[in-house]
Structure formats: structure tokens, C-alpha cells
Amino acid sequence: MDEQHKTNIDEIIEKATFAAAIFNQYDQEQTDRIVRAVYKAGLNNRVRLAKMAAEESQMGNWKDKVVKNAIAAQFVYENIKHQKTVGIISDDERSGIIEIAQPIGPILAVIPVTNPTSTIIFKILIALKTRNPVIISPHRRATKSSIEAARICYEAALSEDAPEECIQWTTHKTREETQYLMQHPKLALILATGGTGLVHEAYSSGTPALGVGAGNVPVYIEETADIPYAVEQVILSKTFDNGTICASEQALVVEKKISTKVKKELVRQRAYFLNPEEHKAVEKVAYFTGTKSMSAEIVGQSVEKIGQMAGIDVPEGIRLLIVPLKKVGYDEPLSSEILAPILAFFETDDFEDSVRTCIDLNFHGGIGHSASIFSYDEEKIRKFSVMMNAGRILVNMPSSQGAVGSLYNTLEPSFTLGCGTYGKNITTDNVSAHHLLNIQRITKRRMNERMLQMGFDIYMDESIDADTLEQAYNKNY
């Protein structure tokens, strides 16, 4: 990378640092006015931005991207609008602890091609709510729509006297430039949403990062489930924006005793089971065996387009392609995460076998993310949930929309879904505004004077055991 590119990045960071110093002086009322203006601008432009994103990325469909933009704007705003993010946010007289919210500083927001405009609206809202300048790093296949979304939000923020350069965006293209920006000493945090490699780079940069993991989401249809309803919800989720949400279902796990009913219902609701030859044809265009990952060309494509790419005849009106599989792993590429309307199908012997299969899927590229179950047996729901290593267990709801939050449950609406330490993330939360604050704590003296008077001499006598020390502590403290 040449010196000019380094200078350009340094200038962006310097502007963000200056904006952070000004933003730090704003009160809650000023901050909330800015956030409200940005939310309204994002919501007012939801359709135009959705059409731009769909056209530019050639992924998904614009109508579903409108819904994503609406969630990112209205649902996120409603979730954060009453949160205290400036100054004293709690004062607990009992503990004597006062908490003060402080901004963390300039944030780099890495944007995925699958959800470009919605992720930008979301990340800008939670950054501004916490008085943090944000630098947008768009995906190269969605640069135009991403910059337009950022521009709309920035102009709205300025209309309420937000600091100049509180929202910026980059147009750098090379990995070296991205790495230089991520490693910049004045950058406070990276909000990384995107592919595994990019998230790994964020975590390896030396800058604190909040990232996401892959989502090879299993969905178990248990024998007590309402089968027509379960199939409807799975198809609703997996076909939403042509499967571009990382929380979309990747494999159906069904007990043999109800397998025939589930298959018939899938066919009735316009799913198509691939025969062995069609399976191999789709596999070739959907998965790169060399890199052991899905093909970028398959992401967000329609059933019709996938059929054309694979050279197979898909009946008209089909909504979802089903691939019957026997095992999980790299020998069966379509048991991996495929962000398209393609769904693996596993038949299992019983509950225990079903859970084992879901665990295998969970660990095969989706650990820590999400899992789904359709059941009305509370005991089995709990057993399933305890066994799954997933940050979100979705019960009787579409996984995509359920994991994002707020539509079907009270999870925080978010476009950054943490996968915990097993997914190499720091949190299993749906990331939101409160993750972007430094919390100072003022602690007042509350120690019992009798404990202080007792002192620590008692601990010097090694003949005194833990039970005696516990009694002394409870008596004096």
C-alpha cells in the first residue's frame, strides 16, 4: 500500500477522532434528536435503498430488503430510543455504585454484501445513540448502495447539529488498506459483520472487535409439532431474501415416524426434492471443495437461477430445493452453510438421534450461532436447548426473522449476532447500543466497620479452617 492511501486513512481517523471529542460534549437530549432524525431518514428511504441494494449486489429481492431496512430503522430505534447512554445511567443507593456511560470512540463498521443498507442503518443508529463516530467500510459488491445509505443517514444527523464527520465511509479496495484501517491505534472498535475470514482479520488486528460467526442452523421438527405450520415457517424463513440471512435454516432434521408427512407437506408447499443427479449438479455450483465453503455466486440467488446455473429443470413455481442427505461433514458439502434457498434433509431414528444430528450440524460450521426446534413437548424443547451450543434457540418460529429479533420474540433487534467463545466471538448477544459504551463506576464506602475492626490477623493463623473463617466473615460483614 502506498503512502497516499495511508495518508487518506489517517485523515479519516483524525476526522473521526475530532468528531468524537465534540460528540462527547453532547447531552442525552441532543443525542436522541440526532438518532431520531437518522431513524426517520432511513425509514423514509427504505424502498429506494432496498432496490439499489438488490440491483447492485444481484442478491435476494428488493421487497424482502425493504423489510430488513424497516427492521434496521424502526424496530432498532424503538428498542434503543429510551435507553440512557449519556452521563449517569444508574444510581444504586443500596450498593453505593453509580454508573456513568461514556462513548468508546471511533468505530469501524464492516458491512456485508448480503444486507448492505440495513446493516448500515442499524450500525449507524447504535453508534450515534452512544455518541460514537462511525466509519463505514462497504463490501465491494455493494459500494454504491452502501454509500448512499450512509450519506442519507449523515445528512439527517447533520440536520440536528451532529458533529461534522460523525459518519464517514471508505472506498478502499485492497486487503492491505482494510488491515491498516483495522490496526489504526486511534480506532476504538470494529463492528465486523461478514465472512469468516474478514471477522478473523478484525479479531487479529489488535483493535477490540465485536464480530459474528457462521450460522449452519439446524431445524428439528419433533413428532408433536404442527407439521403444516412448521413447514410453512421454515419455508418463510429460508426463502426470505433468497436465504441471505446467516440465521436461516440450513438443514431439516425429521424423525422417520413423521418423515413421510413432512415430505408430503414440503411438496404441497412447493418445495422440490432433488434426485441424486440433480443433487450433484447443484453441489458443484453451490460449494467450493477446495476452500470448503459455499460459492459466492450462489448466495442470495433464486431457485430459478440456481436451476439454470446447475443445468437442471426445476418445475415452475418451486420455492425451495431440498437435498436428502445421510451424513454431516465435508464429504457432504450441502450439509454446510449455504445462503440460498437450498435445504438439507435428514431422517433420524428418534429424539436422541435427532439431537445428535443437530449437534453435528451445529459443530460443522455453525457453532454458537442459532438452532431451531418445532415441538410442543416442553421437556424435549428444554433438553434440545441444553444440548445445543447456540446463542439463540428458536422455538416454533422462523429462524431468520426470529434470530434477528423483535418480530417474533423480545430478542434485541440486531444485524450483528454474536456466537460466543465457541464461535470465536466475545458475546452470544444480539449486539446493540449498550455494547458500544464504556461504563465508569463510582463506588461509595459501604464496608461494615466491624469487619474492618476485626482486621486480617485472623487469616495469619493457618490452624483456623475455612468454616471458622466463613463464620467470622458472616458475623462481621
C-alpha positions as a printed Julia matrix, in Angstrom:
477×3 Matrix{Float64}:
   0.0     0.0     0.0
   1.42    3.38   -0.98
   1.84    6.37    1.33
  -1.04    8.28   -0.25
  -3.54    5.58    0.75
  -2.12    5.54    4.28
  -2.47    9.32    4.42
  -6.1     9.12    3.29
  -6.92    6.6     6.0
  -5.06    8.64    8.61
  -7.17   11.67    7.64
 -10.4     9.7     8.04
  -9.34    8.56   11.5
  -8.27   12.07   12.5
 -11.65   13.47   11.46
 -13.42   10.73   13.41
 -11.27   11.41   16.48
 -12.12   15.12   16.33
 -15.82   14.28   15.91
 -15.57   12.01   18.96
 -14.21   14.85   21.09
 -17.16   17.07   20.1
 -19.74   14.29   20.45
 -18.5    13.61   23.98
 -19.89   17.02   24.99
 -23.48   16.3    23.83
 -26.2    15.55   26.34
 -28.89   12.87   26.09
 -31.48   15.17   24.55
 -29.15   16.33   21.77
 -28.07   12.76   21.09
 -31.63   11.47   20.91
 -32.66   14.19   18.46
 -29.86   13.1    16.11
 -30.79    9.42   16.43
 -34.45   10.15   15.72
 -33.58   12.13   12.59
 -31.41    9.29   11.28
 -34.08    6.68   12.02
 -36.7     8.68   10.1
 -34.38    9.19    7.14
 -33.57    5.51    6.97
 -37.21    4.55    7.19
 -38.3     7.1     4.6
 -35.74    5.72    2.14
 -36.33    2.03    2.89
 -37.71    1.18   -0.57
 -35.22    3.12   -2.67
 -32.26    1.74   -0.73
 -33.64   -1.81   -0.93
 -33.98   -1.58   -4.71
 -30.45   -0.17   -5.0
 -29.01   -2.96   -2.85
 -30.79   -5.73   -4.75
 -29.8    -4.32   -8.14
 -26.18   -3.69   -7.25
 -25.45   -6.89   -5.31
 -27.59   -9.15   -7.52
 -28.6   -10.97   -4.36
 -32.0   -11.51   -2.78
 -35.02   -9.45   -3.75
 -35.87   -5.84   -3.07
 -39.19   -6.44   -1.28
 -37.55   -8.51    1.45
 -34.74   -5.97    1.67
 -37.41   -3.33    2.37
 -38.44   -5.39    5.4
 -34.81   -5.59    6.51
 -34.45   -1.82    6.2
 -37.64   -1.31    8.2
 -36.39   -3.59   10.98
 -33.0    -1.85   11.0
 -34.63    1.57   11.23
 -37.92    1.39   13.12
 -37.51   -1.73   15.24
 -33.96   -0.88   16.28
 -34.96    2.72   17.03
 -37.91    1.64   19.17
 -35.6    -0.69   21.08
 -32.95    1.92   21.88
 -34.82    5.24   21.98
 -35.45    5.27   25.74
 -32.06    3.87   26.74
 -29.82    6.13   28.81
 -26.47    6.36   27.06
 -25.14    9.7    28.33
 -23.86   10.61   31.79
 -25.26    8.91   34.88
 -27.33    5.92   33.78
 -27.87    4.3    37.2
 -27.55    5.22   40.87
 -27.98    2.31   43.28
 -28.24    3.61   46.85
 -28.1     0.12   48.3
 -24.77   -0.83   46.72
 -23.44    2.7    46.62
 -22.49    2.3    42.96
 -23.16    4.99   40.37
 -22.71    4.09   36.71
 -21.68    6.64   34.09
 -21.89    5.95   30.34
 -19.05    7.14   28.18
 -18.57    6.75   24.41
 -15.83    4.4    23.28
 -14.54    6.41   20.32
 -14.33    5.91   16.54
 -15.93    2.69   15.31
 -15.21    0.87   12.06
 -18.42   -0.74   10.75
 -17.67   -3.54    8.28
 -20.69   -4.17    6.06
 -21.68   -7.48    4.39
 -22.9    -7.69    0.79
 -25.9    -9.77    1.89
 -27.5    -6.99    3.99
 -25.75   -3.78    2.98
 -28.19   -0.92    3.54
 -30.0    -2.46    6.52
 -26.73   -3.19    8.33
 -25.57    0.38    7.74
 -28.76    1.89    9.15
 -28.55   -0.42   12.16
 -24.88    0.22   12.92
 -25.17    3.97   12.46
 -28.15    4.16   14.82
 -26.46    2.25   17.65
 -23.19    4.15   17.14
 -24.8     7.59   17.24
 -27.01    6.63   20.18
 -23.8     6.06   22.12
 -22.08    9.21   20.75
 -19.52    7.28   18.73
 -18.39    8.4    15.26
 -18.67    5.58   12.73
 -16.64    4.78    9.64
 -18.48    2.61    7.1
 -16.46    0.01    5.22
 -18.75   -1.26    2.45
 -18.44   -4.52    0.55
 -17.01   -4.04   -2.94
 -20.15   -5.58   -4.5
 -22.47   -3.14   -2.72
 -20.42    0.06   -2.56
 -22.89    2.36   -4.31
 -25.95    1.41   -2.24
 -23.9     1.36    0.97
 -22.51    4.84    0.45
 -25.96    6.16   -0.42
 -27.37    4.72    2.82
 -24.52    6.27    4.8
 -24.96    9.62    3.04
 -28.69    9.72    3.81
 -28.02    8.99    7.47
 -25.21   11.56    7.64
 -27.28   14.38    6.17
 -30.09   13.58    8.59
 -27.66   13.64   11.52
 -26.24   17.0    10.41
 -29.76   18.41   10.24
 -29.87   18.04   14.02
 -26.4    19.55   14.51
 -24.47   16.3    14.82
 -20.68   16.72   14.74
 -19.12   17.05   11.31
 -17.62   13.74   10.12
 -19.54   11.72   12.72
 -20.36    9.38    9.8
 -17.74    8.66    7.15
 -17.24    5.94    4.57
 -14.26    4.46    2.8
 -13.77    3.41   -0.8
 -10.57    1.43   -0.29
 -10.43   -1.85   -2.15
  -7.34   -3.8    -1.07
  -6.85   -6.09    1.91
  -3.78   -4.08    2.93
  -5.85   -0.9     3.22
  -8.5    -2.68    5.28
  -5.86   -4.14    7.58
  -4.2    -0.75    8.02
  -7.52    0.8     8.99
  -8.38   -2.03   11.37
  -5.0    -1.77   13.08
  -5.01    2.01   13.41
  -4.11    2.96   17.01
  -6.83    5.63   17.19
  -9.62    3.28   16.18
 -11.66    2.21   19.22
 -13.69   -0.75   17.99
 -14.5    -2.84   14.92
 -18.1    -3.95   14.34
 -17.43   -6.82   11.96
 -20.3    -8.42   10.07
 -19.31  -10.53    7.1
 -17.38  -13.62    6.08
 -15.33  -15.74    8.47
 -12.01  -14.53    7.04
 -12.88  -10.87    7.45
 -14.1   -11.36   11.01
 -10.89  -13.24   11.82
  -8.87  -10.31   10.49
 -10.84   -7.96   12.72
 -10.12  -10.08   15.8
  -6.45  -10.37   14.81
  -6.0    -6.64   14.29
  -5.21   -5.72   17.89
  -8.28   -3.45   17.98
 -11.23   -4.55   20.13
 -13.86   -6.17   17.9
 -17.43   -7.36   18.05
 -17.9    -9.96   15.35
 -20.17  -12.73   14.19
 -19.78  -16.37   13.23
 -21.14  -18.64   10.54
 -24.66  -20.0    11.01
 -25.12  -23.62    9.93
 -28.55  -23.64   11.58
 -30.29  -26.99   12.16
 -34.08  -27.11   12.47
 -35.59  -30.11   14.23
 -39.24  -30.95   13.56
 -40.21  -33.1    16.55
 -43.15  -35.5    16.44
 -45.5   -33.25   18.46
 -45.03  -30.36   16.03
 -47.81  -28.92   13.9
 -46.29  -30.13   10.63
 -48.06  -27.81    8.14
 -47.25  -24.84   10.36
 -43.62  -25.92   10.84
 -43.07  -26.36    7.11
 -44.7   -23.01    6.39
 -42.44  -21.23    8.87
 -39.28  -22.92    7.61
 -40.03  -22.01    4.0
 -40.95  -18.46    5.04
 -37.57  -18.16    6.72
 -35.33  -19.97    4.26
 -36.71  -18.16    1.22
 -36.66  -14.71    2.84
 -34.39  -12.54    0.67
 -33.32  -15.8    -1.0
 -31.71  -17.12    2.16
 -29.14  -14.36    2.71
 -29.63  -14.11    6.49
 -26.96  -16.11    8.34
 -29.61  -17.32   10.8
 -31.64  -19.03    8.07
 -32.22  -22.77    8.39
 -29.62  -24.96    6.69
 -30.91  -28.46    7.41
 -34.2   -30.1     8.34
 -33.93  -32.92   10.88
 -37.03  -35.12   10.98
 -37.81  -38.38   12.76
 -38.67  -41.29   10.47
 -42.07  -41.75   12.12
 -43.23  -38.39   10.73
 -40.87  -38.11    7.76
 -43.47  -39.07    5.14
 -45.9   -36.44    6.42
 -43.22  -33.77    6.42
 -42.13  -34.64    2.89
 -45.69  -34.51    1.59
 -46.22  -31.14    3.26
 -42.98  -29.76    1.83
 -44.05  -30.81   -1.65
 -47.52  -29.36   -1.1
 -45.97  -26.04   -0.14
 -43.88  -26.02   -3.32
 -40.55  -27.5    -2.19
 -38.71  -29.75   -4.64
 -36.67  -32.81   -3.64
 -33.56  -33.21   -5.78
 -32.73  -36.63   -7.17
 -29.1   -37.89   -6.87
 -28.05  -36.47  -10.25
 -29.63  -33.08   -9.54
 -28.06  -33.12   -6.09
 -24.57  -33.45   -7.56
 -25.24  -30.78  -10.17
 -26.37  -28.26   -7.52
 -23.47  -29.23   -5.27
 -20.97  -28.31   -7.99
 -22.29  -24.76   -8.33
 -23.06  -24.19   -4.64
 -19.86  -25.29   -2.95
 -16.1   -24.98   -3.46
 -14.48  -28.18   -2.21
 -11.06  -26.55   -2.33
 -11.89  -23.81    0.16
 -14.57  -25.9     1.91
 -17.07  -23.07    1.68
 -20.14  -22.02   -0.27
 -19.69  -20.38   -3.64
 -20.18  -16.61   -3.58
 -22.07  -16.94   -6.84
 -24.86  -18.99   -5.23
 -25.52  -16.59   -2.34
 -28.93  -14.95   -2.46
 -29.93  -16.44   -5.8
 -33.44  -17.6    -6.66
 -34.46  -21.21   -7.18
 -34.84  -20.49  -10.9
 -31.32  -19.04  -11.15
 -29.81  -21.94   -9.22
 -31.52  -24.39  -11.56
 -30.07  -22.56  -14.57
 -26.59  -22.49  -13.02
 -26.75  -26.22  -12.29
 -28.32  -27.11  -15.63
 -31.36  -28.82  -14.14
 -35.06  -28.43  -14.86
 -36.82  -27.1   -11.77
 -40.64  -27.2   -12.05
 -42.31  -23.8   -12.29
 -43.41  -22.24   -9.01
 -40.92  -24.09   -6.79
 -39.87  -22.05   -3.76
 -37.22  -24.25   -2.15
 -34.79  -27.01   -3.15
 -34.47  -29.98   -0.77
 -31.38  -32.21   -0.68
 -31.76  -35.59    1.12
 -28.52  -36.4     2.98
 -27.26  -39.27    5.12
 -24.36  -37.68    6.98
 -22.87  -34.38    8.07
 -19.41  -33.21    7.08
 -17.14  -32.12    4.27
 -17.93  -35.32    2.36
 -21.45  -33.92    2.02
 -20.85  -30.28    1.02
 -24.54  -29.33    1.17
 -24.59  -30.12    4.89
 -22.64  -26.85    5.24
 -23.94  -23.29    5.4
 -25.45  -22.32    2.03
 -27.03  -18.85    1.97
 -29.56  -19.65   -0.73
 -32.97  -21.42   -0.93
 -31.34  -24.87   -0.62
 -32.11  -27.02    2.42
 -30.58  -30.33    3.51
 -32.95  -33.05    4.78
 -32.03  -35.69    7.37
 -34.18  -38.6     8.59
 -33.47  -39.76   12.14
 -34.48  -42.72   14.32
 -35.68  -40.94   17.46
 -35.24  -37.88   19.68
 -31.7   -38.76   20.75
 -30.62  -39.39   17.17
 -32.2   -36.11   16.09
 -30.33  -34.15   18.76
 -27.04  -35.82   17.79
 -27.61  -34.87   14.16
 -28.39  -31.27   15.11
 -25.25  -31.13   17.24
 -23.19  -32.43   14.31
 -24.67  -29.72   12.09
 -24.11  -27.14   14.8
 -20.43  -28.05   15.08
 -19.99  -28.28   11.31
 -19.52  -24.59   10.69
 -22.27  -23.08   12.83
 -21.18  -23.45   16.42
 -22.51  -20.81   18.8
 -24.94  -19.24   16.34
 -28.56  -20.44   16.29
 -30.7   -23.57   16.3
 -34.4   -24.16   15.75
 -36.99  -26.63   17.01
 -40.67  -27.14   16.28
 -42.29  -29.0    19.16
 -44.99  -28.76   21.83
 -43.19  -31.1    24.24
 -41.68  -28.72   26.81
 -39.37  -31.35   28.24
 -37.88  -32.14   24.83
 -37.59  -28.44   24.0
 -35.53  -27.92   27.16
 -33.38  -31.0    26.57
 -32.73  -29.94   22.99
 -31.84  -26.4    24.06
 -29.42  -27.52   26.78
 -27.61  -29.83   24.36
 -27.23  -27.29   21.54
 -24.26  -24.94   21.51
 -26.12  -21.94   20.12
 -26.62  -18.37   21.26
 -30.24  -18.42   20.12
 -32.68  -21.36   20.31
 -35.74  -20.52   18.21
 -38.9   -22.39   19.22
 -41.85  -22.66   16.81
 -40.84  -19.67   14.7
 -38.91  -18.88   11.52
 -35.24  -18.9    12.36
 -34.13  -15.97   10.18
 -36.65  -13.47   11.47
 -36.62  -14.94   14.97
 -32.87  -14.66   15.45
 -32.76  -11.06   14.19
 -35.2   -10.24   16.97
 -38.3    -8.15   17.79
 -40.69   -9.61   15.19
 -41.45  -12.97   16.83
 -39.88  -12.5    20.26
 -38.26   -9.94   22.54
 -34.65  -10.52   21.48
 -32.97   -7.21   20.71
 -33.3    -6.4    17.0
 -29.83   -6.67   15.53
 -27.89   -7.35   12.35
 -24.83   -8.48   14.3
 -25.5   -11.81   16.01
 -22.81  -12.94   18.43
 -21.82  -16.61   18.6
 -19.92  -16.68   21.9
 -16.45  -18.05   22.51
 -17.12  -21.29   20.61
 -17.85  -19.16   17.54
 -14.76  -17.07   18.37
 -16.88  -14.1    19.46
 -16.89  -12.28   22.79
 -20.67  -12.44   23.26
 -23.7   -14.56   22.38
 -25.87  -11.43   22.42
 -27.7    -9.72   19.63
 -25.33   -6.75   19.56
 -26.93   -3.38   20.21
 -26.22    0.1    21.59
 -25.3    -0.93   25.13
 -22.35   -2.93   23.75
 -20.82    0.32   22.46
 -20.37    2.06   25.82
 -17.59    2.3    28.35
 -19.18    2.22   31.8
 -17.47    4.07   34.64
 -18.4     3.05   38.18
 -18.28    5.29   41.2
 -18.26    3.14   44.31
 -19.03    4.56   47.76
 -17.8     3.17   51.04
 -20.22    0.53   52.28
 -17.9    -1.9    54.16
 -19.1    -2.98   57.59
 -16.84   -1.3    60.16
 -16.91   -4.43   62.36
 -15.18   -6.36   59.59
 -12.51   -3.7    59.31
 -12.04   -3.72   63.08
 -11.59   -7.48   63.02
  -8.79   -6.96   60.56
  -6.89   -9.65   58.73
  -4.83  -11.06   61.59
  -7.22  -13.99   61.82
  -6.08  -15.07   58.35
  -2.46  -15.3    59.53
  -3.25  -18.28   61.77
  -3.02  -21.27   59.44
  -4.69  -23.53   62.04
  -8.01  -21.72   61.51
 -10.03  -23.57   58.88
 -12.36  -22.22   56.17
 -15.56  -22.98   58.13
 -14.38  -20.83   61.05
 -13.32  -18.03   58.7
 -16.71  -18.18   56.99
 -18.5   -17.86   60.34
 -16.35  -14.88   61.31
 -16.95  -13.21   57.98
 -20.73  -13.64   58.11
 -20.82  -12.36   61.71
 -18.9    -9.2    60.93
 -19.8    -8.34   57.36
